């Protein structure tokens, strides 16, 4: 989107659509594993291809789609975005996207499926998920494959005319070389990537530990500063002067304003009683008759 060209915007829109499909498929696949086994830790999973073969196929399809493997939905959308940066000669961004594609395939397309389905058998008793969960994964898989092959209807919905062709020899071989060499590196370094049963520090360590320091700062020094310094300054500089001014206005209202209106009312009452004697309520007949 930031690049702003028609091809880049088309690629982003197409990729957002495809992303929903393959990411939901991956969530459903790993969710089915969690539903069937009760765990989502790779160090506790393995060998499930025997008991959950169909779920394995759906998950691998999602992994290939998110990795932008040819004939899958991610390829017809991600390659458009990558090609847009290449055409504009932003090589640093182009190489960054290529490395990100390799990293995605390494993690989601290779590591996660391998350790779930083909890793060391942990003896977990598992079975395929209920039919409704499997039906949803079948639909997602069909979309991931269907859009990778029949991509023209998707391109027709994009905001700008599409002049990009994903299945050229250059784009196809470029992607295959990247992914296949990533796969080669994965199997060469498989022992280094093996999941150990350990506690690893995740990014949530920073907010968890930082929250303790933050709350201590709020409850101790900051609260003490607010109560002993800011509160006292507020009372001395703002509250007490306002109360003094309000007290003075109250005295003015009670002693002066109320007294003036009270005296005016008393004078009005006194003169109305004196003038009452003049008004007899009778009209002379001579004034009325000619």
Residue pairs with C-beta under 8 A, 6 or more apart in sequence:
1 8
1 9
1 12
3 84
3 85
3 88
3 90
3 93
5 84
5 87
5 88
6 160
6 161
7 80
7 83
7 84
7 87
7 160
7 163
7 164
8 81
8 84
8 85
9 159
9 160
10 80
10 155
10 158
10 159
10 160
10 162
10 164
11 77
11 78
11 80
11 81
11 82
11 83
11 84
11 164
12 81
13 158
13 159
14 76
14 77
14 80
14 154
14 155
14 158
15 74
15 77
15 78
15 80
15 81
17 77
17 154
18 65
18 73
18 74
18 76
18 77
18 78
18 144
18 147
18 154
19 66
19 74
19 77
21 65
21 73
21 140
21 143
21 144
21 147
22 62
22 65
22 66
22 72
22 73
22 74
22 140
22 144
23 62
23 66
24 140
25 58
25 59
25 61
25 62
25 65
25 137
25 140
25 141
25 144
26 59
26 62
26 63
26 66
26 108
28 58
28 133
28 136
28 137
28 140
29 55
29 58
29 59
29 62
29 137
30 40
30 59
30 112
30 116
31 133
32 52
32 55
32 128
32 129
32 133
32 134
32 137
33 40
33 45
33 48
33 52
33 55
33 59
33 116
33 126
34 40
35 129
35 133
36 48
36 51
36 52
36 55
36 126
36 127
36 128
36 129
37 44
37 45
37 48
37 124
37 126
39 45
42 112
42 115
42 116
42 119
42 195
43 195
43 196
43 197
43 198
44 122
44 124
44 197
45 115
45 116
45 119
45 122
45 124
46 115
46 116
46 117
46 118
46 119
46 120
46 121
46 122
47 117
47 118
47 119
47 120
47 121
47 122
47 124
48 55
48 56
48 116
48 117
48 124
48 126
49 56
49 117
49 118
50 121
51 124
51 125
51 126
51 127
51 128
52 117
52 126
52 127
52 128
54 128
54 134
55 128
55 129
55 134
55 137
56 113
56 116
56 117
57 141
58 134
58 137
58 138
58 140
58 141
59 113
59 116
59 117
60 113
60 117
61 72
61 141
61 144
61 145
62 140
62 141
62 144
63 105
63 108
63 109
63 110
63 112
63 113
64 72
64 74
64 109
64 144
65 72
65 73
65 74
65 144
65 148
66 74
66 104
66 108
66 109
67 74
67 101
67 104
67 105
67 108
67 109
67 179
68 74
68 75
68 77
68 78
68 79
68 101
68 104
68 105
68 175
69 75
69 105
69 109
69 175
69 179
70 148
70 167
70 172
70 175
70 176
71 145
71 148
71 149
72 144
72 145
72 148
73 143
73 144
73 145
73 146
73 147
73 148
73 151
74 144
74 148
75 148
75 166
75 175
76 147
76 148
76 151
76 154
76 155
76 166
77 154
78 97
78 101
79 166
79 171
79 175
80 164
80 166
81 97
82 94
82 97
82 98
82 101
83 164
83 171
85 93
85 94
85 97
86 94
98 178
101 175
101 178
101 179
102 178
102 179
102 182
105 178
105 179
105 182
105 183
106 182
106 185
106 186
109 179
110 182
110 183
110 186
111 186
111 193
114 186
115 195
119 195
128 134
147 154
151 166
155 162
156 162
165 171
166 172
186 193
